[in-house]
Amino acid sequence: MRVASVALFVPLAAFACGGEADPTPTGSTCPTGSTLTYENFGADFMEAYCTRCHSRELFGLERHGAPDDHNFDTLEGILDEAEHVDSYAAAGPDAVNTIMPPGGDSPSEDERRDLGEWIACELANP
């Protein structure tokens, strides 16, 4: 019985967590004069595409396989996992990552490029 449970869980977890490609850093940098902030970009992006699974308010199956410690409903939570966000959902000169989100509405490539820029700027200017 335990083997059957694991056999079912692994493919479901791979689907829930994207599982379609290896995560790749985008190589995004913070351009001089960037105007993207948590207030005018990051919070809305996360609410639109990420917090349906990555939220402190969700537990167990509500998270659809998202790790319990990956919560993107605060700036601190996003920055704690900034490398993962970049490698799974952002775009830049080295990669366009579309692993996340695995279902539902997805950001455009332009939104993913803004995500990569915004994360780079947040990390460069803490």
Secondary structure, DSSP 8 states (H G I E B T S, - for coil): -HHHHHHHHHHHHHHHT--SS----------TT----IIIIIHHHHHHHTTTTS-TT--GGGGTT--TT---SSHHHHHHTHHHHHHHH-B-SS-B---S--SSS---HHHHHHHHHHHHHHHH--
